[in-house]
Amino acid sequence: MPLENNCKTDFGCGKETTPNWKYNKMKFTEGEFIETIESIKDQFSYDKKKVKLIEDSLKHALNTKETVVGPYDNSRLVNQLFKLLHSQFPPLENNCKIQQYCFDHNFERGTIKELWEELNKENEIV
């Protein structure tokens, strides 16, 4: 069954294939999960530093005290990463612990490994 956007890939085998993420769940290892969350955290930190540098440069160039520059909008990419993570750890009752960890707790409520273990325990119960 093709995807809605008809995404096709040959996966290096020369045969064009339409992956069906809707029916094939991606399985993350603990290491891949931790690396993915750390990459999201690192990207947000990088974006904040870049915005600060741009603001400082603009303040100097424009000789003003305040300059507000919004962060780069990488929400499409981040949302896709969450979608992939949700294939293994779907939100329960519209409550996504992964996004809470990242955004509500600013990557600071325990460790990513503890989040992994908590999500795996919930999956066993469900």
Buried (B, 14 or more C-beta within 10 A) or exposed (E): EEEEEEEEEEEEEEEEEEBEEEEEEEEBEEEEBBEBBEEBBEBBEEBEEEBEEBBEEBEEEEEEEEBEBEEEEBEEEBEEBBEBBBBBBEEEEEEBBBBEBBEEEEBEEEEBEEBBEBBEEEEEEE
